Amino acid sequence: MIRLDKYISDAAAYSRREVRLLVKKGAVSVNGITAKSADMKIDEAKDSVCVNGEKLRYRKYIYLMLNKPQGYLSATEDDHDPVVVDLVPDELKHFNVFPVGRLDKDTEGLLLLTNDGHFDHELMSPRKNLYKRYYAELDLPANEEDITLFASGMQFREFTAKPARLEIDPADPCKVYVEIAEGKYHQVKRMWEKAGKKVLFLKRVAIGDLELDASLPCGKVRELTAEELAVFGW
Ligand code: URA
């Protein structure tokens, strides 16, 4: 059970003060009866709350898929650059989401945003062994030796990578797909650097079995479906 003002401010973009004013105006109903007080207790699972006749959908946590454009930092705020949470639509801003992991400023593609710390923790846990799939364009063609090198578990200053999978586009070997189990700083770019090639374009296309929705335009956000969340056991 939670207070009506908390319920409404969690479910919609109203402050607690605004909720109290709405209740005063008689604009809030609970199970069809006009609410008299913002303090009344609500059962999140059972009660139906309407504001101005519109039924609210209560949720505490939200899980968003963003098709990240280049030029945005994977952060909640920054003094100089735009950040990914700027791309969250106004009606979802009050959830105060943050990015799950990071993509570089110049990397595009699949980034999850949530306000659920447990979800973030679970996905970032090395124990989860979640592979991330990237599409990359290189300055030089990739070859069989690169496949062996990536699979060997490359050695870096601060870590040894788990075996990475590499697929080369037979029609254009400068186009590749790389799957890595970690998400260390600049990892894909550093792997290619070790292989003597430069990444010119990088886009994340999947996290585990969750693929970037091909119909989601760059810069747009949508909520994950129940099926998509189930991919992570959520
Ligand atoms: N590897 C990189 O080099 N950059 C990213 O943004 C993600 C993985």
Boltz pocket constraint, residues with backbone or C-beta under 6 A from the ligand:
constraints:
  - pocket:
      binder: B
      contacts: [[A, 102], [A, 103], [A, 104], [A, 105], [A, 107], [A, 184], [A, 185], [A, 186], [A, 187], [A, 188], [A, 189], [A, 190], [A, 202]]
      max_distance: 6.0
